[in-house]
Amino acid sequence: MAERKRVLLLGGTGTIGTHVAPELIRRGFSVVVTSRSAHASDGSGVEYRQGNAKDDVFLDALLSERFDAIIDFMIYSTDAFSARCETLLSHTDHYIFLSSYRVYGDTGCAPITEESPRLLDSVDDPEYLKTDEYGLAKARQENILNASGRKNYTIIRPSITYAGDRFQLGTMEANEFLVRALKGKTVVFPKEMLSKRAAMTWAGDVGKMIARLVLNEAAFGETYTAASAETVTWNNVLKIYQKILGMQVKYVPLSVYQSIVGRPWQIRYDRMLHRVIDNGKILRATGMKQSELMPLYEGLRIELQKFAAAPHFKNVDEAMQARFDRALIDPPKAQPKPAPKPEPKKGLLRRLNDYRKKGVLMKVVKKKLYKIAPLRKAVHGIKRIFKKS
């Protein structure tokens, strides 16, 4: 009997990891999961190792055992990842790096594909680019992998995932908005975000996608967006929470919401962008179908009802809860938007390059040409000929 392949999940007790591990067991793998807290065996066959996977001594001892695949759920600074990337790649046949769909830039309402521009490559915002904010950090770490000279890695970019005790609304986490909803308190939400499209996927489906890519050589050196293609607005999401939980909502200006919750970069460079996913690449790679994925309403209903039956909040930010309460009693005034700084006039080549990055170069060229009277007249003449024929 062939020995089972071994897979190590670094920090694998989170929302996605808890679905990946049992899926790997079902697929015949032996699974070891690291966690900073103690986990008793649950009879599933998953083995837990207690320790901090960011600690070099703990990690070196683990890697000395040799694993056929490593799935890395840890969140690193770019410098920290750079320091350990080679170690991880050289100690396994297949390294799977959990990135994020938040690396993507603004595509308007066009579906996001793996080739869509990333924020790191397309945003002209010096203040933002100076940070190592989550979306930028993940993109920079992808670059480190791509420059490693190795091909035994796969990059996974999950969308917003929900399950267990992980739920999100706008930029709020469960311990910020759900704790209020279950106590009958009002939750605030920004008016300007209501019409923006959100990408939310049940963690169980993302877990299946990842498990089916493990040791799949066709996935080596590839990047996949792990998500459902179902598209909803944040207004739709709010209505689902309201229907299931009876949640009360007060709509406020975006500046008021940000003054309570913070996270300006996440608001500006994710939640205020339309997020529509084309998941064709990962469906083809895993043999899955969109029709097999959990519909958002059904998934949230199941997970929220389970959570509401036994709520267990971690690290509730009481200071933020107090800000919510104060805002509802005495709403702060919306801050006026600062006047936009005039952009320096760009030369023709730079403008064309910007259009190319945004994927609208041909559209702009056609529009410009159409403004030339003789060409426009010729186009209308051709249309009339085709109509007559």
N, C-alpha and C positions, 0 to 999 in steps of 0.2 A: 504493500500500500504506500503510495507517494506521500511524503511528508507535507503537511499543510504549509502554505506560504504564510509568512508572518508580517503583520502590518502594525506599525506604531502610530498612534494618534497623539500628537503633542497638544496638550490642552484640549482634549477631546470630550470634555463633559459639558460643553455648551449646547446651544440650541441645535446646531447642525450635527455636531459630533455624536450626540446621543442617538441620532438616527442613522449615522454612517456605521457605527460600530455593530449594531445588530444586523444591519444589511450585509456587512462583510462576513459575519458569522454564517448567515444563511447562504452565502456564496462560497463557503468552504475555507475561509481564511481563519488564521489564528490571530487574535487581536489583543494588543496591549495599549492601554490608555493612561496617560499621565494626568494627574490632578493635584492641586495644592492641598485639597482637603481629602480626608479619608473616605473611601468608597468600599462598602462590603460587596462581596460577590453576590450577584443577583440570580445566579443559576443560568445565565445566558451564554456563558463561556467566555465572556470578556474579562481580561485580567487587568486590574488597576495597580498603578505604581504611584505612590504618594510622593510628591516633590515638585519643585518649581522648575519647569522645563527651560527657563531662562538662565538657570544656574549651570555654569559650565561643568562643574564636577558631577552633578546629577546627570546632565546630558551625556557626558563622556562615558559614564558607567553604563548608561542605556545603550549607546551606540556600539559599545564593545560587544554586545550580544549579536549584532548584525540582523537587520530587518530587511525583508525584500522590498517593502514600500514604507514610506513615511508620509503621513498627511499632517500638515502643519497648520494648526488653528491659532497659533500665538500671534499677538500683536506686538510688533517691534518698532523701534525708531529705525530710520534708514541706516544710521551708523551701526546699530546693534546687528541688524540683519546682514549688513556688508561683512561684519566680522565673523559671522558663523555660516554664511551661505556655502562656502566651499566644503566645510566640514559635513554639512547635511547632505550635499550632493554626492560626496565621495563615500558615504557610508550606507548607501542604499542603491537598489536598482532603479527605483522610481520615487521621486520626490514630488509631492503634490502641494502646491503653495496656494493658500486661501487668500486671494486678493479681494476685490469688491467691485460691484457695478458702479460705485461712486468714482471710479477713475475716469469715467466717460464725461466728455464735455457736452455742450449744448447742441443737440441735434434737431431742435424745434420739436415738431410732432412726428418726425421721421423715426422709424424703428431703429433702435440701437443694434448694431452688429459688432462682432469682434474687431472689425476694421474701423469702427467709428473713431473720430478724434478723441484723444484723452485730454483732460483738463491740463495736465502737465505740459502738453505740447501745443495747446491752442489758446490758453487764457493769457491775456495781456494785463496782468494785475500784479505789479511788483510786490505789494504788501502781502498778498496771498502767497505768491511764489516763494517768499522768504520763509514761510512756515513749513512745518512737516505735518500739516493737517492730514487726516486719515486718507482722503482721496489722493493727495499728492504723495504721501509716504508709500502707499501701496503701488502707485505707478513707478516710483523710483526703485522700489524693491523688485518690481517686474524687470526693470532695465538691468539691474544687477544680475538677475538670472539669465536674461537674454545675452548679456556680455560675458557670461561665465565660460563660454567655449564648450559647454556640455549640452547634451540633449535629453538627459534622463529626468526631465522635470515636466510638469504640466501646471499651468496657471488656471485657477478657477475664480470666476468673478460672480459670486452670488448676488442676487438682488436682496431687498429687505426680506428677511425670513421671520416667520412666527411659529411658535409652538411652545409647550411647557410654560415657562414663566417669562417668555420673551414676546412682547407685543409692542408695536410702535404706532404712534399717531403724530403725523408731522415729524418734528424732531424730538418728541417726547417719548420716554421709555415707560414701561409698565409701572415702575415705582414712582412715576411722576403724575401720570394721568389716570391710570387704572385704579390706583389706591384711592383717588378722589371719587371716581365713578362708583366704586363698590361701597363707598360711605355715603352715597347720595349727594355728594358735593358737585358743584359746577366746574366744568373743564373749559378753558378758553382755547380758541383756535383762530388763526389769522384769516381774515376774509380773502386776502389776496392769494392764499394757497389753495382755496377750495376748488378752483378749476384746473389745477395742475394735475397731470397724470402720474400715478404712482405705480411702482412695480413691486408687488408683494407675492411671495411664494411660500407655500407650506414647507417647513423644514424637512418633513419626511420625503418630499419629492426631490429636494436638493440632495438629501442623503443618498437616495437611490442613484441619482446621476453620478455623484462622486464615486460611489462604490463600483459602478460599472466601468469606470475609467481606470481603476487600479490595475497596474501591470499590463495595461493595454498599450502595446508598442505604437499603435497608430496615434495615440494621444501624446507621445513624447514630443516635447518641443512645441506643443500646441497651447492655445488659450481658448477657454470656453466661458460663455456667460451662462451660469446655472440659474434658470428662472422660468417662470411661467410666462406665456405670451399674453395672458389675460390682462386687459388694460382697464383701469378704473381711475376716476378722479379721487382726490382726497375727500371731496364731498360725498362720493359713494361710500368710501371707507367709514366716514363719520356716521352715515346713516345705518351702516351695518352695526357699529358699536351701539348706536342709540336703540336700534330694534332689539338687539340681543340683551343689552344691559339696562335699557331705559336711561342711558347717560344724558345728563343735561349739559348743554353747550352754550357758551356766550361767545359771539363772534366779535373780534377786536381787530384794530389795524395791525399790520405786520410789525411796525415799530414797537407797539405795546407788547405784543407777543414775545418779540426778541428781548425786550427789557426784562421780562420775567424768566424766560428759559435760557437766554444766551445762545451760544452756538451759531454765530453769524455766518461763518464759512459754510457750514452744513446747510443752513437755510438758503444762502445765495447760490451755492454751487452744487446743490442737489435737489432739495425739496421744492425750490422755486423753478426748477427745470422740468419739462415734460419727460417722463421716463417710460418709454414704450419699448419693449424688448422683442427682438427677433431671436427666438431660441432654436432656430433650425439647425445650427451646427451641432449643439450638444444633443439634440434629439436624434440626429443621424448617427452620431458617435456611440450613443447608448442604446439605440434601437427602441427608444421610448416614443410615445405619441402625446401631443398636447391634450387629446381627449382623455388620456389616462391620468392627467394631473388633477390635483384637488382644486375644485372651484373655490374662489376666495370666500364667498359667503358661507359655504358649507364648512370649510376649514376653520374659519374664525369662530363659527358657531360651536363646533365640537371642542376646539381648544379653549375658548373662553368659558364655556360651561364647566369644563373640567377644572379650570383654574379657579372660577368663582366658588366651586364646591369646597376648595381647600386652598385659599389664597396664601401665598408665602412670598412676601416682598423682601427684597434685599436692599439695604442701604437707602432707605427713604430719606430724601433730602428735605429736612424739615424747614430749612431756610427758604427753599423754593416753594414749598407748600404755603408758607406765610406770605410770600410774594403773590401767589395766586389769590389768597384770601383778601389781601389788601387791594389788589387790582379790581376785584369784584365789588368791594365796598366803595372805593374811591378810585375809579379808573384813571390811570395816568393819561395825559394828553398825547396824541400821536405826534411824533417828531416830524417836522417838515423835512422833505427830502432835500439834501444839499444840491445846489446847482451843479450840473455835470461840468466837468472840466473840458474845455475845448480840446479836441484831439488834434495833434499836429497833422498837417496835410501830408498824406502819403503819396509817394510817386506811383506811377502806373504799375511798375513791376511788383511793388509791395502790395498794392491793392489787389492785383490779380492773384498773388500768392495767398492772400487772406481768403479770397473767394474759393481758391482751390482747397484750402484746409477745411473750409466749411462745406465742401462738396457741392457748391452752387455755381462753379465757374461757368459751365456751359449755359446754365439758365441766365446768368447775367449777360454773357456774350450775346445770346439770342435776343434778349431784351434791348440791349444797346443797338444791335443791328436793325431791329424792328423800327427803331426811332428814325432811321435814315429813310427819307420819303421815297426815293426810287425803289429801294429794296422792299419797303412796305407795300408799295403799289404793285410790284411784281408778285408778292405773296398773295395779295387779294385777287390778282388776275388769274393765278394758278388755281386758287380755290374755286373761282367762278367756272373755269373750264371743267374741273372735276365734277361740279354740281350738275352742269349741263350733260355731261357724259353719264 
